[in-house]
Amino acid sequence: EDLADEKVPAEYLSAAGKFESVMKDGSRTLKKRSKSSRFRRAKVYIGPSDLKNYTIQADMLGTKYKRNMSDMGLIANRYVLAMWGNKQKLRIQSWVPRPRVEKWEDFKWRPDVWYRMKMTVTPQGDKAIIRGKVWPRDEAEPDAWSIEVEDPSPNLEGAPGLYGFTNRTEIFFDNVKITENK
């Protein structure tokens, strides 16, 4: 809340030039810039690359321009959980040049509505379960996970982060929270 307009938190690696601090709905938020075609797709990392055993959560709002909607999401342990606007889907994928682990679920969401997203990676023996959930921010958190995938060759560490794709649209992130799993 204390950031000046157009600034980004120092610990948000690679955010400069791609994101900016703005006021939205009475709160200081991080906005994914949409003007530069060079940075339509951006990932921002929060902390060192050897973090593990955490859950990341954030509020996000995507917009629509003509027929295009934003894609937005979270990063944990080198996996991306994203809401794909034009496809109206929720996706988990591994972080490699091509998806090694990937799962899609139908997920209808509306532009200009705040959603809360939560993601965690849980090791189980020699595999891991990647889970994500999304719900409207003004509603109670659902008990069930929205999407879940098992990785037999898991990424057990990696920096948490934010993901956004804009095509003349905007994305706003607020209330980013990273907590240690118990």
Secondary structure, DSSP 8 states (H G I E B T S, - for coil): ----TT---TTEET-BTTEEEEEETTEEEEEE--S-GGGSEEEEEES-TT--SEEEEEEEEE-EETTEE-EEEEEETTEEEEEETTTTEEEEEESSSS-SSEEEEE----TT--EEEEEEEEEETTEEEEEEEEEETTS---SS-SEEEEESS-------EEEEE-SS--EEEEEEEEEE--
